[in-house]
């Protein structure tokens, strides 16, 4: 039970890291996630059922997500539509694309084929199956985290971060912001689709409706992590995302397990997730205003103290 919460949280953390790129680093409200996570699940499932190796299936899922992000970036860059509308268009189109990938079926089971989690259980057969799944998932997520951290320490990664902060700075440095948006949105949705491929294997099926509400859930996980500690270091930011994702899945588990005591049903979870994001925004805004007020007060006191000393 506890291992399942951590496994789902770790898988969800990969998707949250993808959302982190678009919403926090690029500062683009990208809704492609709701479609690309299902695309990754569909591509991975169809590749595995077709007899492809699991690493190759996961690579194809990652590449399919990159293509989704590139489509959104192309609509945003060349048609000059806001990122939000570009993401909505891609997400809408992806629903039909995902059904095509799944062979015009709503879902495809992975019960009779070997998945990544079967590998973990056979390779770590000396451990209970749930513990083996947890360790295998943790290793994969840590590898993704390290690669993510290293990328955003490179010149290219720093440039993508600067684009979200001030596009004019990037232009003044002679870099093309459109190219950086292609790279950023491609990488973002690649991670999201990779998460979808992992989730399909963990739950044993791929579903065309897998991505409904994933953007809001990812934002909730990111914001929960931001309450844990403040930092500007990319390694700690990604750690914060992972911890926030696990906490979010833990809260959802508690809601499913004990929600009946206060009249909460699974039908209320999307409402609760939205309220959680709203509360997080209110608390973050209040905390920022408090910090700014305290800084101004300290500055006035220093000025007054300097005047007395003079």
C-alpha positions, 0 to 999 in steps of 0.5 A, a space after each residue: 500500500 505505502 509502496 504503491 503511493 510512492 511508486 505513483 508519486 515518483 511516476 507522477 513526478 516525471 510528469 510534474 518535471 515536464 510541467 515545471 519546464 512549461 509553467 515555471 521555467 518557460 512561463 507558458 501556460 501549456 495544456 498539451 500535457 493532457 494529450 501528450 501523457 495519453 500519447 506516451 501511454 498509447 505509444 508505449 503500450 502499442 510498441 510493447 504489444 507489438 513485441 518491441 523491447 521496453 527501452 525502445 518503447 519508452 524511447 518512442 514514447 519520449 519522442 512522441 511527446 517531443 513531437 507533441 510539444 513541437 506542434 504546440 511550439 509551431 502553432 505558438 511561434 508561427 501562427 502567433 497564438 498565445 501558448 494557452 490556446 496553442 496547447 488547447 488546440 494540440 490537446 484537442 487534436 491529440 485525443 483523436 490521434 491517441 485513439 488512432 494509435 490505440 487502434 481505434 480502441 478506448 484502451 489497450 490492456 498490457 496484461 499478457 505482455 512483459 512490462 518494465 515492472 515485470 522486469 523489476 520484479 524478476 530482477 529483484 526477485 529477492 524483494 517483495 514485488 511492491 518493493 521491487 517496483 518502488 526501487 526500480 521506479 526510484 532509480 529511473 526517476 533519479 536518473 531522469 532528475 540528474 539528467 534534468 539538473 545537468 541540462 539546465 546547468 548548460 548554456 542552453 538550459 540557462 538560456 531557456 530559463 532566461 527566456 521565461 524570465 525576460 525574453 528581451 534579454 535572450 534576444 539581446 544575447 543574439 539567441 532566437 526565442 522561437 528555437 528555445 521555445 521549440 526545445 523547451 516545449 519539446 523537452 517538457 512534453 517528452 518527459 510528460 509522455 515518458 511518464 505516461 508510458 511508465 504509468 501505462 505499464 504500472 497500471 496495466 493498460 493505456 487509456 485515451 482519457 488518461 490525461 484528463 486533468 493532469 495539468 491541474 494535478 501537476 500544478 498542485 504537486 509543484 505547489 505542494 513542493 514549493 511549500 516545503 522549502 525555498 530555493 533557486 537551485 535547480 537540483 533542489 527545485 526538482 527534488 521539491 517537485 518529486 517530494 510534492 508529487 509524492 505528497 499529492 498522491 498521498 493526499 489523494 490516497 487518504 481521500 480515497 481511503 478515509 474520505 467517506 468519513 466526511 462525505 468525500 467520494 472519488 467524484 470530488 477529487 478533481 474539485 479538491 485538486 482545483 481548490 488545493 491549487 487555489 489555496 496554494 496560490 492564495 498562500 503563496 501570494 500572501 507569503 510573498 506580500 508578507 516577505 516584501 512588507 518585511 523587507 521594506 520595513 527592515 529597509 526603513 529601519 536601516 535608513 533610520 538607524 543610519 540617520 541616528 548614527 550620523 
